[in-house]
C-alpha cells in the first residue's frame, strides 16, 4: 500500500509540542519517530511526554527515537522514555566507527532485515563484528559510569563558551547566531585551528542555503547565515574554549573593519 508521513513542526527553540504530535495522529498512523537530541542545535525532545500522547491499548502506535547524540552526553533509560525502539551510534560516544545498536522493546516482533544465516535471532543475518561490539559495549559502560561527571564537565564548558562569545538541550552543543557574520567564510579561514559547522552554506551565483533545522525553527536568514554549531566533549579544556572564542571574535572584528 501507499506509505505516507507527516512532519510535525518545532518551535523557535527546536522543540516539538507533544500536543502537535497528538493532533497529527490519524487512524492510519503506525509509527512515530523523533530524534531525542537534535544534532545541530542540541534541543532535547520531550520523548516521554510524546509517548503519552499515543493511543493506549490495542491500537498501539510504535514509537522510535534516534538517540545517536544522547549516549555519553545525557543519561538515557529507555524504560523512562517509554519508547518501543531506540537507536545509538558507536562513534558518537567514543566507540569505534562502523557499528550501532537498536533497542527493541521486549515482546515486540519485527520482520527479518536480512535473510540467510540466522544471526541476531534471525533479525539480521551476517557474521557479527565482535571487536566492534566489544568496543561499543565498553564505551556504553563508561558512558553510564561517568555520565554525571561528563554532563557537568560539558555543561560548564558549553556555558562558558556561551558567556564569552535556555532552553532544554544537550550539554555538549551550542548553536549561536551572529547577525552579519558569514559562518561559512569564518570556518574556511579558521579551518586549521577551529572545528565547527555552519548553519548555512553559501553558493556562488545564488543565495545562502539554510539548514532544514534552522528553517524549521524560523530563524531569520540574516541570523541563519551567521550560525555556528560548537561542541565540547570529554577532552575539551577551558584553554580550548578561550582559544576558540579569541579566533571567532578576531575574525568578526576583521569583518567589521573591512565593511563600509
N, C-alpha and C positions, 0 to 999 in steps of 0.2 A: 504494500500500500504506500501511499504518499506520506513522507515524513516532513513535518513542519516544525518550526521553532519560533519562540517569542523571546525577544530581547527585553529585559527589564531595565529601566533607566536607573542611573545613580544620581545622587545629589552633588553639590559643589565640593563635598569632601570625598567623593568617590565611593560613598556608602549606599547600599541598597536598603530600601524601606521594606521590611517583611510584609507589610500590608500590600505593597505593589506586587510582590510575588503571589500573594494570595489572590489578588484581583486578576492576575494573568492566568491562573489555573482554570482549565476547562475540563469538561467530561472526558476529553480525549488525551489529556496530559498524562504522560507515563514517567517522565523524568524531570527533575530539577537539578541543574548542575551550576555551581557557583564557585569561583575562586575563594579560598579562605583569605589570604592576603593578596593584595594586588602587587605585582612585581615592579610596577613603575612608580607609584606614589605611596605604596605601603599601607593603604587602607585595609583594616581588618574587618571583614564582613561578619554580621551577627548570625552566624550559621545556625546556632541552636534555636534562635527565635524564628528563623526562616523555616526550619524543620517543623516547628509547631504550627505553622500555617497550612501544612499539607493535610489532606483528609485522613482521619484515623480509620482503623478497622479494615474491612475487606477491600475497600477502594484505596489501596496503598499506592502512593506515588514514591518511587525511588528517589533518594537524594544523594547526589555525588558532589564531593568537593575536591578541588585541586589545591592540595596543601603543600605544593612543591616549595614554596617560600617559607613555610612555617617552621619545620624542624630545625633546631639549632638556634632559633630566634625567639619563639614563644612556645610555651608548654601546650602540647596537643593531646587531648584524651578523646578518642572517637566516641566513647560512651557519653561524654558530656555534650559533644556536638550533636549526637543523635543521628548521624548520617548512616546510610547504607553502604557507601563506598567512599574511600579517601585514597588519594594517590600521593606519593612522595618521590622525589628525585634525588639520587645519591649525591651528586656533586654540589648540591645546594647546601649541604650541611657537613661537608668535609670528607665524604666517602669518595671512592674512585668513580670516574666517569664511566658511563656505559651500562648503568643498571638503575632500576627503580623498584617500587613496591606498590601494590594495590591492596588496600584493606577491603575485605568483603565481609559484611555482617554475617554472623553465624546463622545458618539456616537459609541464606539466600542462594538461589541456584542460578548460575549463569551458563550459557552455552559455551562450548569449547571455542577458543580463539584460534588455535592452530591444531590440526589433527596429525596423528602419526604415532609417536612413541608412547604417549600417555603420561608424560611427566606433568608435574604440578597438578596431580589428581585429575589429569585429563583435560585441564583448562587451557594449558599452553604447552604443546609438545616441544621438545628440543632439549639438548643437554644443558644443564644448569652451569653457569659460570661461578663455580664455588668460591674462588678467590674474591670476586667482586661481591658476592653475597656476604661473605665473612666481613669484608670491609664495610659494607653497608650496616651490618649488624653492630659492629664495634662503634661506628660513628653514631648510630642511634643510641647506644648505651651512653656514650659521652654526652650527647645532646640532652639526655634525660638527667644524668647526674650533675651536669654543670649548668643546667638551664637557668637557675636563679642568678648565678654569678654572671653568666654571659648576657642575660637580659639586662641586668643592672649596668654592666660594662658598656654595652652598645647603646642603651638609652642615654646614659650620661654623656657619651661622646657625640651622639646624634644631637642632643640638646645643646651641647657646647658648640657644635657646628652651626646650629640654627642661630644661636645668640651672636656668634661672631660674624657672620656674613651680613585648639589642638584636639586635632581630632584623634579618635582611636586609630592606631596604626602600628606598623611593625617597629620594633626598637632599633632596627638596623638601617632603615631607609628614610631619607629626607628628600623631598621634592620641593625645590624652591623656584620661584619665578621672579625675574628681574625685568621690569619694563624697559625696553630699549636695548636689552642685551641680545646679541646673536650667539646663542649657546653652541650652535654647530661650529661657528668660526672660532669660538673660545676653545672648544675641545680639539679642533685641528691644530691650533697654535700651541696648546699645552699637552699634546699627546705624549710627549716624552716624560712628563712629570706628573700628570693627573689622569687617573682612570675614572671616567664617569660616563653618563649618557645624556643625550639631549631629548627634549620633549617634542622637537620638531626638526624636520630636515629641509634644508633649502636647496632648490634645484635651479640651475641656470635657465633663464627663459620662462620661468613661472614663479608663482608664489610659494610660500612655505607649505610643507605637508605636515599637518598636525597629527600627533599620535591619536589613535582611537580613544584612548583612556582620557586624555585631556579634552578631546572633543565631547565625549560623553559627560564630562564634568562642566561643560560650557565655559571653559577657560578662555577669555578673550585672546584673539590672535596676538596682540602686542605683548601679552604676557607669555603665551604658549611658546613663542619663538625664543624666549629667554628663559625657558625652563631647564633646570639641571636636576638629574637624579643622582644623588650622592649616597653612598652606602658605607657603613662601618661594619667591622667584623671582629672575630676573636683576636686577631693580631694587630688591630688598629691602635695607635697610641695618640696621646694628646699632641705630641710633636707632629704627627701626620696631619692632624686637624689644623694646627696652626699654619703649617706649610701650605695646605690646600687652600685655606682662606686667603693667605697672602697672595697666592697665584691668581685666584679669581678676582680679588679686589684690584690687584695691579693691572690685570687685563681690562677690567671695567673702567678704571681711571684712564687707561690709554685710549679706549674707545671714546670716552667723553672728550678727551683732549683734542682728538682729531675731527670731531663733528663740528660743523659750522654753528 
